[in-house]
């Protein structure tokens, strides 16, 4: 199973997982650089397609199970999936498929912004 993470400093991260198996998006891997320390991450959007199912878990608790294909845009509702948001994200794809997650991050910074 392949997992790809794209991070943006002081903004969201995207996670793409493909194939069958389990992969992880650890909070530390969501940092854009060494200046950023991610303390929590909420799921804002999910896009997926699978011929089996996809389970997204945090701290051992399944928080979303997905079948077929679709899209969930929590940010359009003004909410996010924040269950166990201080834990790493585990993605398990059974049979095969692809899932995209957009995560909003809460972070601290070694060098804070000044002059804004």
Rosetta blueprint (number, residue, H / E / L):
1 X L
2 X E
3 X E
4 X E
5 X E
6 X E
7 X E
8 X L
9 X L
10 X L
11 X L
12 X L
13 X E
14 X E
15 X E
16 X E
17 X E
18 X E
19 X L
20 X L
21 X E
22 X E
23 X E
24 X E
25 X E
26 X L
27 X H
28 X H
29 X H
30 X H
31 X L
32 X L
33 X L
34 X L
35 X L
36 X E
37 X E
38 X E
39 X E
40 X E
41 X E
42 X E
43 X E
44 X E
45 X E
46 X E
47 X E
48 X E
49 X E
50 X E
51 X E
52 X E
53 X E
54 X E
55 X E
56 X E
57 X E
58 X E
59 X L
60 X L
61 X E
62 X E
63 X E
64 X E
65 X E
66 X E
67 X E
68 X E
69 X E
70 X E
71 X E
72 X E
73 X E
74 X H
75 X H
76 X H
77 X H
78 X L
79 X L
80 X L
81 X E
82 X L
83 X L
84 X L
85 X L
86 X L
87 X L
88 X L
89 X E
90 X E
91 X E
92 X E
93 X E
94 X E
95 X L
96 X L
97 X E
98 X E
99 X E
100 X E
101 X E
102 X E
103 X E
104 X E
105 X E
106 X E
107 X E
108 X E
109 X E
110 X L
111 X L
112 X L
113 X L
114 X L
115 X L
116 X L
